[in-house]
Amino acid sequence: MLVLSRKPGERVVIGGEISVTVLEVRGSRVRLGFSGPPEIPIVRQEVEGRRKDESALAVCADSC
């Protein structure tokens, strides 16, 4: 894992295509902005977990 310190307005670029910008730091909360190609989904971890759970249920419903 790479750990960086960034100030508001500074960016990190991942793979040359995805950009993460620090938008705001307020106390212990950090607001981040993400941009990248439309074919690469950018979702929160809890949303990704729900998507995987729903996909597994759909597969099981078809074959269980």
mmCIF file of the N, C-alpha and C atoms, coordinates in Angstrom:
data_MODEL
# 
_entry.id   MODEL 
# 
loop_
_atom_site.group_PDB 
_atom_site.id 
_atom_site.type_symbol 
_atom_site.label_atom_id 
_atom_site.label_alt_id 
_atom_site.label_comp_id 
_atom_site.label_asym_id 
_atom_site.label_entity_id 
_atom_site.label_seq_id 
_atom_site.pdbx_PDB_ins_code 
_atom_site.Cartn_x 
_atom_site.Cartn_y 
_atom_site.Cartn_z 
_atom_site.occupancy 
_atom_site.B_iso_or_equiv 
_atom_site.pdbx_formal_charge 
_atom_site.auth_seq_id 
_atom_site.auth_comp_id 
_atom_site.auth_asym_id 
_atom_site.auth_atom_id 
_atom_site.pdbx_PDB_model_num 
ATOM 1   N N  . MET A 1 1  ? 0.839   -1.172  0.000   1.00 0.00 ? 1  MET A N  1 
ATOM 2   C CA . MET A 1 1  ? 0.000   0.000   0.000   1.00 0.00 ? 1  MET A CA 1 
ATOM 3   C C  . MET A 1 1  ? 0.891   1.245   0.000   1.00 0.00 ? 1  MET A C  1 
ATOM 4   N N  . LEU A 1 2  ? 0.571   2.154   -0.862  1.00 0.00 ? 2  LEU A N  1 
ATOM 5   C CA . LEU A 1 2  ? 1.258   3.439   -0.920  1.00 0.00 ? 2  LEU A CA 1 
ATOM 6   C C  . LEU A 1 2  ? 0.504   4.417   -0.034  1.00 0.00 ? 2  LEU A C  1 
ATOM 7   N N  . VAL A 1 3  ? 1.183   5.099   0.863   1.00 0.00 ? 3  VAL A N  1 
ATOM 8   C CA . VAL A 1 3  ? 0.563   6.088   1.743   1.00 0.00 ? 3  VAL A CA 1 
ATOM 9   C C  . VAL A 1 3  ? 1.161   7.448   1.411   1.00 0.00 ? 3  VAL A C  1 
ATOM 10  N N  . LEU A 1 4  ? 0.286   8.415   1.126   1.00 0.00 ? 4  LEU A N  1 
ATOM 11  C CA . LEU A 1 4  ? 0.725   9.752   0.741   1.00 0.00 ? 4  LEU A CA 1 
ATOM 12  C C  . LEU A 1 4  ? 0.047   10.805  1.597   1.00 0.00 ? 4  LEU A C  1 
ATOM 13  N N  . SER A 1 5  ? 0.678   11.931  1.717   1.00 0.00 ? 5  SER A N  1 
ATOM 14  C CA . SER A 1 5  ? 0.056   13.121  2.300   1.00 0.00 ? 5  SER A CA 1 
ATOM 15  C C  . SER A 1 5  ? -0.228  14.072  1.142   1.00 0.00 ? 5  SER A C  1 
ATOM 16  N N  . ARG A 1 6  ? -1.420  14.592  1.085   1.00 0.00 ? 6  ARG A N  1 
ATOM 17  C CA . ARG A 1 6  ? -1.811  15.525  0.034   1.00 0.00 ? 6  ARG A CA 1 
ATOM 18  C C  . ARG A 1 6  ? -2.579  16.669  0.670   1.00 0.00 ? 6  ARG A C  1 
ATOM 19  N N  . LYS A 1 7  ? -2.499  17.829  0.071   1.00 0.00 ? 7  LYS A N  1 
ATOM 20  C CA . LYS A 1 7  ? -3.249  19.000  0.501   1.00 0.00 ? 7  LYS A CA 1 
ATOM 21  C C  . LYS A 1 7  ? -4.446  19.184  -0.428  1.00 0.00 ? 7  LYS A C  1 
ATOM 22  N N  . PRO A 1 8  ? -5.478  19.914  0.030   1.00 0.00 ? 8  PRO A N  1 
ATOM 23  C CA . PRO A 1 8  ? -6.614  20.170  -0.864  1.00 0.00 ? 8  PRO A CA 1 
ATOM 24  C C  . PRO A 1 8  ? -6.155  20.740  -2.201  1.00 0.00 ? 8  PRO A C  1 
ATOM 25  N N  . GLY A 1 9  ? -6.719  20.216  -3.258  1.00 0.00 ? 9  GLY A N  1 
ATOM 26  C CA . GLY A 1 9  ? -6.373  20.634  -4.615  1.00 0.00 ? 9  GLY A CA 1 
ATOM 27  C C  . GLY A 1 9  ? -5.288  19.782  -5.255  1.00 0.00 ? 9  GLY A C  1 
ATOM 28  N N  . GLU A 1 10 ? -4.558  19.015  -4.459  1.00 0.00 ? 10 GLU A N  1 
ATOM 29  C CA . GLU A 1 10 ? -3.515  18.157  -5.023  1.00 0.00 ? 10 GLU A CA 1 
ATOM 30  C C  . GLU A 1 10 ? -4.117  16.844  -5.510  1.00 0.00 ? 10 GLU A C  1 
ATOM 31  N N  . ARG A 1 11 ? -3.452  16.236  -6.476  1.00 0.00 ? 11 ARG A N  1 
ATOM 32  C CA . ARG A 1 11 ? -3.964  15.018  -7.119  1.00 0.00 ? 11 ARG A CA 1 
ATOM 33  C C  . ARG A 1 11 ? -2.974  13.884  -7.041  1.00 0.00 ? 11 ARG A C  1 
ATOM 34  N N  . VAL A 1 12 ? -3.533  12.688  -7.216  1.00 0.00 ? 12 VAL A N  1 
ATOM 35  C CA . VAL A 1 12 ? -2.757  11.468  -7.403  1.00 0.00 ? 12 VAL A CA 1 
ATOM 36  C C  . VAL A 1 12 ? -3.310  10.824  -8.671  1.00 0.00 ? 12 VAL A C  1 
ATOM 37  N N  . VAL A 1 13 ? -2.437  10.365  -9.549  1.00 0.00 ? 13 VAL A N  1 
ATOM 38  C CA . VAL A 1 13 ? -2.862  9.721   -10.792 1.00 0.00 ? 13 VAL A CA 1 
ATOM 39  C C  . VAL A 1 13 ? -2.522  8.236   -10.700 1.00 0.00 ? 13 VAL A C  1 
ATOM 40  N N  . ILE A 1 14 ? -3.496  7.398   -11.047 1.00 0.00 ? 14 ILE A N  1 
ATOM 41  C CA . ILE A 1 14 ? -3.343  5.942   -10.988 1.00 0.00 ? 14 ILE A CA 1 
ATOM 42  C C  . ILE A 1 14 ? -3.403  5.399   -12.410 1.00 0.00 ? 14 ILE A C  1 
ATOM 43  N N  . GLY A 1 15 ? -2.373  4.714   -12.818 1.00 0.00 ? 15 GLY A N  1 
ATOM 44  C CA . GLY A 1 15 ? -2.357  4.070   -14.124 1.00 0.00 ? 15 GLY A CA 1 
ATOM 45  C C  . GLY A 1 15 ? -2.475  5.031   -15.289 1.00 0.00 ? 15 GLY A C  1 
ATOM 46  N N  . GLY A 1 16 ? -2.218  6.296   -15.070 1.00 0.00 ? 16 GLY A N  1 
ATOM 47  C CA . GLY A 1 16 ? -2.282  7.267   -16.154 1.00 0.00 ? 16 GLY A CA 1 
ATOM 48  C C  . GLY A 1 16 ? -3.687  7.628   -16.579 1.00 0.00 ? 16 GLY A C  1 
ATOM 49  N N  . GLU A 1 17 ? -4.712  6.944   -16.025 1.00 0.00 ? 17 GLU A N  1 
ATOM 50  C CA . GLU A 1 17 ? -6.088  7.173   -16.468 1.00 0.00 ? 17 GLU A CA 1 
ATOM 51  C C  . GLU A 1 17 ? -7.037  7.616   -15.363 1.00 0.00 ? 17 GLU A C  1 
ATOM 52  N N  . ILE A 1 18 ? -6.723  7.278   -14.127 1.00 0.00 ? 18 ILE A N  1 
ATOM 53  C CA . ILE A 1 18 ? -7.614  7.603   -13.021 1.00 0.00 ? 18 ILE A CA 1 
ATOM 54  C C  . ILE A 1 18 ? -6.944  8.674   -12.166 1.00 0.00 ? 18 ILE A C  1 
ATOM 55  N N  . SER A 1 19 ? -7.691  9.729   -11.864 1.00 0.00 ? 19 SER A N  1 
ATOM 56  C CA . SER A 1 19 ? -7.180  10.831  -11.078 1.00 0.00 ? 19 SER A CA 1 
ATOM 57  C C  . SER A 1 19 ? -7.995  10.945  -9.793  1.00 0.00 ? 19 SER A C  1 
ATOM 58  N N  . VAL A 1 20 ? -7.298  11.076  -8.665  1.00 0.00 ? 20 VAL A N  1 
ATOM 59  C CA . VAL A 1 20 ? -7.932  11.271  -7.365  1.00 0.00 ? 20 VAL A CA 1 
ATOM 60  C C  . VAL A 1 20 ? -7.501  12.643  -6.865  1.00 0.00 ? 20 VAL A C  1 
ATOM 61  N N  . THR A 1 21 ? -8.471  13.514  -6.606  1.00 0.00 ? 21 THR A N  1 
ATOM 62  C CA . THR A 1 21 ? -8.183  14.873  -6.157  1.00 0.00 ? 21 THR A CA 1 
ATOM 63  C C  . THR A 1 21 ? -8.699  15.065  -4.743  1.00 0.00 ? 21 THR A C  1 
ATOM 64  N N  . VAL A 1 22 ? -7.867  15.623  -3.867  1.00 0.00 ? 22 VAL A N  1 
ATOM 65  C CA . VAL A 1 22 ? -8.314  15.980  -2.519  1.00 0.00 ? 22 VAL A CA 1 
ATOM 66  C C  . VAL A 1 22 ? -9.108  17.275  -2.657  1.00 0.00 ? 22 VAL A C  1 
ATOM 67  N N  . LEU A 1 23 ? -10.410 17.211  -2.355  1.00 0.00 ? 23 LEU A N  1 
ATOM 68  C CA . LEU A 1 23 ? -11.264 18.375  -2.496  1.00 0.00 ? 23 LEU A CA 1 
ATOM 69  C C  . LEU A 1 23 ? -11.321 19.204  -1.225  1.00 0.00 ? 23 LEU A C  1 
ATOM 70  N N  . GLU A 1 24 ? -11.383 18.511  -0.071  1.00 0.00 ? 24 GLU A N  1 
ATOM 71  C CA . GLU A 1 24 ? -11.550 19.233  1.187   1.00 0.00 ? 24 GLU A CA 1 
ATOM 72  C C  . GLU A 1 24 ? -11.113 18.354  2.341   1.00 0.00 ? 24 GLU A C  1 
ATOM 73  N N  . VAL A 1 25 ? -10.515 18.964  3.338   1.00 0.00 ? 25 VAL A N  1 
ATOM 74  C CA . VAL A 1 25 ? -10.178 18.283  4.579   1.00 0.00 ? 25 VAL A CA 1 
ATOM 75  C C  . VAL A 1 25 ? -10.840 19.077  5.697   1.00 0.00 ? 25 VAL A C  1 
ATOM 76  N N  . ARG A 1 26 ? -11.723 18.404  6.446   1.00 0.00 ? 26 ARG A N  1 
ATOM 77  C CA . ARG A 1 26 ? -12.432 19.067  7.536   1.00 0.00 ? 26 ARG A CA 1 
ATOM 78  C C  . ARG A 1 26 ? -12.403 18.150  8.748   1.00 0.00 ? 26 ARG A C  1 
ATOM 79  N N  . GLY A 1 27 ? -11.555 18.443  9.711   1.00 0.00 ? 27 GLY A N  1 
ATOM 80  C CA . GLY A 1 27 ? -11.417 17.575  10.881  1.00 0.00 ? 27 GLY A CA 1 
ATOM 81  C C  . GLY A 1 27 ? -10.888 16.216  10.459  1.00 0.00 ? 27 GLY A C  1 
ATOM 82  N N  . SER A 1 28 ? -11.635 15.162  10.794  1.00 0.00 ? 28 SER A N  1 
ATOM 83  C CA . SER A 1 28 ? -11.213 13.803  10.429  1.00 0.00 ? 28 SER A CA 1 
ATOM 84  C C  . SER A 1 28 ? -11.844 13.328  9.127   1.00 0.00 ? 28 SER A C  1 
ATOM 85  N N  . ARG A 1 29 ? -12.539 14.215  8.415   1.00 0.00 ? 29 ARG A N  1 
ATOM 86  C CA . ARG A 1 29 ? -13.194 13.843  7.154   1.00 0.00 ? 29 ARG A CA 1 
ATOM 87  C C  . ARG A 1 29 ? -12.435 14.424  5.967   1.00 0.00 ? 29 ARG A C  1 
ATOM 88  N N  . VAL A 1 30 ? -12.323 13.624  4.928   1.00 0.00 ? 30 VAL A N  1 
ATOM 89  C CA . VAL A 1 30 ? -11.647 14.041  3.703   1.00 0.00 ? 30 VAL A CA 1 
ATOM 90  C C  . VAL A 1 30 ? -12.605 13.824  2.547   1.00 0.00 ? 30 VAL A C  1 
ATOM 91  N N  . ARG A 1 31 ? -12.781 14.824  1.714   1.00 0.00 ? 31 ARG A N  1 
ATOM 92  C CA . ARG A 1 31 ? -13.593 14.678  0.505   1.00 0.00 ? 31 ARG A CA 1 
ATOM 93  C C  . ARG A 1 31 ? -12.657 14.484  -0.663  1.00 0.00 ? 31 ARG A C  1 
ATOM 94  N N  . LEU A 1 32 ? -12.907 13.422  -1.425  1.00 0.00 ? 32 LEU A N  1 
ATOM 95  C CA . LEU A 1 32 ? -12.083 13.082  -2.579  1.00 0.00 ? 32 LEU A CA 1 
ATOM 96  C C  . LEU A 1 32 ? -12.932 13.145  -3.838  1.00 0.00 ? 32 LEU A C  1 
ATOM 97  N N  . GLY A 1 33 ? -12.325 13.531  -4.934  1.00 0.00 ? 33 GLY A N  1 
ATOM 98  C CA . GLY A 1 33 ? -12.967 13.494  -6.241  1.00 0.00 ? 33 GLY A CA 1 
ATOM 99  C C  . GLY A 1 33 ? -12.216 12.517  -7.128  1.00 0.00 ? 33 GLY A C  1 
ATOM 100 N N  . PHE A 1 34 ? -12.958 11.687  -7.853  1.00 0.00 ? 34 PHE A N  1 
ATOM 101 C CA . PHE A 1 34 ? -12.361 10.678  -8.730  1.00 0.00 ? 34 PHE A CA 1 
ATOM 102 C C  . PHE A 1 34 ? -12.800 10.934  -10.150 1.00 0.00 ? 34 PHE A C  1 
ATOM 103 N N  . SER A 1 35 ? -11.867 10.815  -11.081 1.00 0.00 ? 35 SER A N  1 
ATOM 104 C CA . SER A 1 35 ? -12.230 10.896  -12.495 1.00 0.00 ? 35 SER A CA 1 
ATOM 105 C C  . SER A 1 35 ? -11.432 9.851   -13.253 1.00 0.00 ? 35 SER A C  1 
ATOM 106 N N  . GLY A 1 36 ? -12.078 9.316   -14.270 1.00 0.00 ? 36 GLY A N  1 
ATOM 107 C CA . GLY A 1 36 ? -11.436 8.298   -15.083 1.00 0.00 ? 36 GLY A CA 1 
ATOM 108 C C  . GLY A 1 36 ? -12.289 7.970   -16.281 1.00 0.00 ? 36 GLY A C  1 
ATOM 109 N N  . PRO A 1 37 ? -11.840 7.045   -17.092 1.00 0.00 ? 37 PRO A N  1 
ATOM 110 C CA . PRO A 1 37 ? -12.603 6.663   -18.280 1.00 0.00 ? 37 PRO A CA 1 
ATOM 111 C C  . PRO A 1 37 ? -13.951 6.065   -17.884 1.00 0.00 ? 37 PRO A C  1 
ATOM 112 N N  . PRO A 1 38 ? -14.974 6.295   -18.681 1.00 0.00 ? 38 PRO A N  1 
ATOM 113 C CA . PRO A 1 38 ? -16.312 5.805   -18.341 1.00 0.00 ? 38 PRO A CA 1 
ATOM 114 C C  . PRO A 1 38 ? -16.411 4.278   -18.271 1.00 0.00 ? 38 PRO A C  1 
ATOM 115 N N  . GLU A 1 39 ? -15.505 3.570   -18.931 1.00 0.00 ? 39 GLU A N  1 
ATOM 116 C CA . GLU A 1 39 ? -15.586 2.102   -18.918 1.00 0.00 ? 39 GLU A CA 1 
ATOM 117 C C  . GLU A 1 39 ? -15.027 1.493   -17.629 1.00 0.00 ? 39 GLU A C  1 
ATOM 118 N N  . ILE A 1 40 ? -14.416 2.317   -16.779 1.00 0.00 ? 40 ILE A N  1 
ATOM 119 C CA . ILE A 1 40 ? -13.906 1.829   -15.498 1.00 0.00 ? 40 ILE A CA 1 
ATOM 120 C C  . ILE A 1 40 ? -14.838 2.334   -14.399 1.00 0.00 ? 40 ILE A C  1 
ATOM 121 N N  . PRO A 1 41 ? -15.612 1.430   -13.781 1.00 0.00 ? 41 PRO A N  1 
ATOM 122 C CA . PRO A 1 41 ? -16.524 1.886   -12.725 1.00 0.00 ? 41 PRO A CA 1 
ATOM 123 C C  . PRO A 1 41 ? -15.753 2.315   -11.480 1.00 0.00 ? 41 PRO A C  1 
ATOM 124 N N  . ILE A 1 42 ? -16.189 3.402   -10.874 1.00 0.00 ? 42 ILE A N  1 
ATOM 125 C CA . ILE A 1 42 ? -15.609 3.883   -9.623  1.00 0.00 ? 42 ILE A CA 1 
ATOM 126 C C  . ILE A 1 42 ? -16.748 3.934   -8.617  1.00 0.00 ? 42 ILE A C  1 
ATOM 127 N N  . VAL A 1 43 ? -16.726 3.021   -7.648  1.00 0.00 ? 43 VAL A N  1 
ATOM 128 C CA . VAL A 1 43 ? -17.805 2.926   -6.665  1.00 0.00 ? 43 VAL A CA 1 
ATOM 129 C C  . VAL A 1 43 ? -17.224 2.805   -5.260  1.00 0.00 ? 43 VAL A C  1 
ATOM 130 N N  . ARG A 1 44 ? -18.026 3.159   -4.261  1.00 0.00 ? 44 ARG A N  1 
ATOM 131 C CA . ARG A 1 44 ? -17.620 2.978   -2.866  1.00 0.00 ? 44 ARG A CA 1 
ATOM 132 C C  . ARG A 1 44 ? -17.571 1.486   -2.551  1.00 0.00 ? 44 ARG A C  1 
ATOM 133 N N  . GLN A 1 45 ? -16.743 1.113   -1.592  1.00 0.00 ? 45 GLN A N  1 
ATOM 134 C CA . GLN A 1 45 ? -16.563 -0.300  -1.234  1.00 0.00 ? 45 GLN A CA 1 
ATOM 135 C C  . GLN A 1 45 ? -17.877 -0.957  -0.837  1.00 0.00 ? 45 GLN A C  1 
ATOM 136 N N  . GLU A 1 46 ? -18.700 -0.273  -0.051  1.00 0.00 ? 46 GLU A N  1 
ATOM 137 C CA . GLU A 1 46 ? -19.959 -0.881  0.389   1.00 0.00 ? 46 GLU A CA 1 
ATOM 138 C C  . GLU A 1 46 ? -20.928 -1.089  -0.772  1.00 0.00 ? 46 GLU A C  1 
ATOM 139 N N  . VAL A 1 47 ? -20.867 -0.235  -1.773  1.00 0.00 ? 47 VAL A N  1 
ATOM 140 C CA . VAL A 1 47 ? -21.705 -0.410  -2.964  1.00 0.00 ? 47 VAL A CA 1 
ATOM 141 C C  . VAL A 1 47 ? -21.206 -1.613  -3.765  1.00 0.00 ? 47 VAL A C  1 
ATOM 142 N N  . GLU A 1 48 ? -19.906 -1.750  -3.904  1.00 0.00 ? 48 GLU A N  1 
ATOM 143 C CA . GLU A 1 48 ? -19.331 -2.891  -4.629  1.00 0.00 ? 48 GLU A CA 1 
ATOM 144 C C  . GLU A 1 48 ? -19.711 -4.199  -3.945  1.00 0.00 ? 48 GLU A C  1 
ATOM 145 N N  . GLY A 1 49 ? -19.662 -4.220  -2.613  1.00 0.00 ? 49 GLY A N  1 
ATOM 146 C CA . GLY A 1 49 ? -20.053 -5.419  -1.865  1.00 0.00 ? 49 GLY A CA 1 
ATOM 147 C C  . GLY A 1 49 ? -21.498 -5.797  -2.123  1.00 0.00 ? 49 GLY A C  1 
ATOM 148 N N  . ARG A 1 50 ? -22.395 -4.813  -2.156  1.00 0.00 ? 50 ARG A N  1 
ATOM 149 C CA . ARG A 1 50 ? -23.815 -5.087  -2.438  1.00 0.00 ? 50 ARG A CA 1 
ATOM 150 C C  . ARG A 1 50 ? -23.989 -5.600  -3.858  1.00 0.00 ? 50 ARG A C  1 
ATOM 151 N N  . ARG A 1 51 ? -23.243 -5.013  -4.807  1.00 0.00 ? 51 ARG A N  1 
ATOM 152 C CA . ARG A 1 51 ? -23.350 -5.465  -6.204  1.00 0.00 ? 51 ARG A CA 1 
ATOM 153 C C  . ARG A 1 51 ? -22.930 -6.922  -6.333  1.00 0.00 ? 51 ARG A C  1 
ATOM 154 N N  . LYS A 1 52 ? -21.848 -7.300  -5.642  1.00 0.00 ? 52 LYS A N  1 
ATOM 155 C CA . LYS A 1 52 ? -21.386 -8.688  -5.686  1.00 0.00 ? 52 LYS A CA 1 
ATOM 156 C C  . LYS A 1 52 ? -22.403 -9.618  -5.044  1.00 0.00 ? 52 LYS A C  1 
ATOM 157 N N  . ASP A 1 53 ? -22.976 -9.202  -3.905  1.00 0.00 ? 53 ASP A N  1 
ATOM 158 C CA . ASP A 1 53 ? -23.989 -10.015 -3.237  1.00 0.00 ? 53 ASP A CA 1 
ATOM 159 C C  . ASP A 1 53 ? -25.217 -10.214 -4.131  1.00 0.00 ? 53 ASP A C  1 
ATOM 160 N N  . GLU A 1 54 ? -25.664 -9.142  -4.781  1.00 0.00 ? 54 GLU A N  1 
ATOM 161 C CA . GLU A 1 54 ? -26.824 -9.227  -5.663  1.00 0.00 ? 54 GLU A CA 1 
ATOM 162 C C  . GLU A 1 54 ? -26.543 -10.119 -6.866  1.00 0.00 ? 54 GLU A C  1 
ATOM 163 N N  . SER A 1 55 ? -25.321 -10.030 -7.405  1.00 0.00 ? 55 SER A N  1 
ATOM 164 C CA . SER A 1 55 ? -24.953 -10.896 -8.533  1.00 0.00 ? 55 SER A CA 1 
ATOM 165 C C  . SER A 1 55 ? -24.941 -12.353 -8.127  1.00 0.00 ? 55 SER A C  1 
ATOM 166 N N  . ALA A 1 56 ? -24.413 -12.651 -6.931  1.00 0.00 ? 56 ALA A N  1 
ATOM 167 C CA . ALA A 1 56 ? -24.379 -14.029 -6.440  1.00 0.00 ? 56 ALA A CA 1 
ATOM 168 C C  . ALA A 1 56 ? -25.786 -14.553 -6.240  1.00 0.00 ? 56 ALA A C  1 
ATOM 169 N N  . LEU A 1 57 ? -26.695 -13.721 -5.708  1.00 0.00 ? 57 LEU A N  1 
ATOM 170 C CA . LEU A 1 57 ? -28.078 -14.151 -5.519  1.00 0.00 ? 57 LEU A CA 1 
ATOM 171 C C  . LEU A 1 57 ? -28.751 -14.415 -6.861  1.00 0.00 ? 57 LEU A C  1 
ATOM 172 N N  . ALA A 1 58 ? -28.479 -13.583 -7.842  1.00 0.00 ? 58 ALA A N  1 
ATOM 173 C CA . ALA A 1 58 ? -29.088 -13.769 -9.157  1.00 0.00 ? 58 ALA A CA 1 
ATOM 174 C C  . ALA A 1 58 ? -28.595 -15.059 -9.793  1.00 0.00 ? 58 ALA A C  1 
ATOM 175 N N  . VAL A 1 59 ? -27.327 -15.361 -9.669  1.00 0.00 ? 59 VAL A N  1 
ATOM 176 C CA . VAL A 1 59 ? -26.772 -16.588 -10.221 1.00 0.00 ? 59 VAL A CA 1 
ATOM 177 C C  . VAL A 1 59 ? -27.382 -17.793 -9.504  1.00 0.00 ? 59 VAL A C  1 
ATOM 178 N N  . CYS A 1 60 ? -27.477 -17.701 -8.193  1.00 0.00 ? 60 CYS A N  1 
ATOM 179 C CA . CYS A 1 60 ? -28.033 -18.803 -7.410  1.00 0.00 ? 60 CYS A CA 1 
ATOM 180 C C  . CYS A 1 60 ? -29.515 -19.002 -7.752  1.00 0.00 ? 60 CYS A C  1 
ATOM 181 N N  . ALA A 1 61 ? -30.255 -17.929 -7.957  1.00 0.00 ? 61 ALA A N  1 
ATOM 182 C CA . ALA A 1 61 ? -31.661 -18.040 -8.296  1.00 0.00 ? 61 ALA A CA 1 
ATOM 183 C C  . ALA A 1 61 ? -31.861 -18.755 -9.630  1.00 0.00 ? 61 ALA A C  1 
ATOM 184 N N  . ASP A 1 62 ? -30.928 -18.558 -10.547 1.00 0.00 ? 62 ASP A N  1 
ATOM 185 C CA . ASP A 1 62 ? -31.027 -19.192 -11.862 1.00 0.00 ? 62 ASP A CA 1 
ATOM 186 C C  . ASP A 1 62 ? -30.610 -20.670 -11.835 1.00 0.00 ? 62 ASP A C  1 
ATOM 187 N N  . SER A 1 63 ? -29.682 -21.027 -10.931 1.00 0.00 ? 63 SER A N  1 
ATOM 188 C CA . SER A 1 63 ? -29.135 -22.376 -10.992 1.00 0.00 ? 63 SER A CA 1 
ATOM 189 C C  . SER A 1 63 ? -29.338 -23.192 -9.713  1.00 0.00 ? 63 SER A C  1 
ATOM 190 N N  . CYS A 1 64 ? -29.864 -22.607 -8.647  1.00 0.00 ? 64 CYS A N  1 
ATOM 191 C CA . CYS A 1 64 ? -30.018 -23.349 -7.393  1.00 0.00 ? 64 CYS A CA 1 
ATOM 192 C C  . CYS A 1 64 ? -31.337 -24.071 -7.324  1.00 0.00 ? 64 CYS A C  1 
# 
